[in-house]
Amino acid sequence: MADNFTVLDGNGAPRVLRSTDSGGVHTPHQKVELPGTAEADIAAIKGHVDGVEAALTTLTGHVDGLEALGTALNGFVDGIETLIGTTNTALTTLQGYVDGLETLQTTIGGYLDTVETKLQSVIDGQVPAATVYDGNKNVTTAGTRVVLASSQALTKGVRIRAKDANTGLIYVGGTGVSSSSDRLAPGEPIWMDVNNLANVWIDAAVNGEGVTFSAW
């Protein structure tokens, strides 16, 4: 027997085999057959696994839906809070308007009361006097003022007229009447709105000269 011979390996390269080389046999992988029930059990388990995966997918969808719903609810809450804030601002502004109207009403009420008082005064002034008081008053010493009457209540006032026979001026006023007060030439009249003859005083530039008056 020859000592060796040449063969080609799997790559096509030559290889020398000796008669003394030992060789091994590679057996193919064996396919293991399982009993029929085991395969059915495996198929069932796989079905359960698929069902669990499907349930997990569905649950994930529900979770995503709940998260989306939560986001929407947060948006609604934010919208409501914004609306409440806007409403509060509007109410505050409205309250300001109401307060302003109340103040205006009070002011108008004050004006109306004043107008009413003045109108009543005018109305009262149109009532005819029940009594007319006539008289005259002379200044004994020029520069020394005298009062028309110690006391006589009036409803209208008094008309004062400097006597025609006067040669000098007559001064008319209150308790402080002097030569710088209103003055009347002889025969000149003046009307005074007073409620008492005791409020009217006269003085004269010439001794013994004076006025006549009508009061009511």
Secondary structure by P-SEA (a helix, b strand, c coil): cccbbbbbccccbbbbbcccbbbbbbbcbbbbbccaaaaaaaaaaaaaaaaaaaaaaaaaaaaaaaaaaaaaaaaaaaaaaaaaaaaaaaaaaaaaaaaaaaaaaaaaaaaaaaaaaaaaaaaaaaccccbbbbbccccccccbbbbcccbbbbcbbbbbbccccccbbbbbbccccccccccccccbbbbbbccccccbbbbbcccccccccccc
